[in-house]
């Protein structure tokens, strides 16, 4: 059974930082591209950052320069460090694992809430 479990969300003041973690199980981790997405109330889910199985990284424009995505193959984990957070970053953040050679091997975690507020 495939599981992606996010952690690290919470309440942070504007200008603060958070580090989100995603722990994967049930997949051959090194074969999967990983991504972080977010969804705010009333809005569509949007890409935050991705890191391919080979380590290629892509950030959404709104996260460039203030976030870092990484992965640890030995621990089967992905991370998203976010800095200079604003209230507009408030959303549920989801971890995604996608096998680039299979359209059906595309998995999501349950999400972790990030709230940026004073």
Secondary structure, 3 states (H helix, E strand, C coil): CCEEEEECCEEECCCCCEEEEEEEECCCHHHEEEEEEEECCCCCCEEEEEECCCCCEEECHHHCCCEEEEEECCCCEEEEEECCCCHHHCEEEEEEEEECCCCCCEEECCCEEEEECC
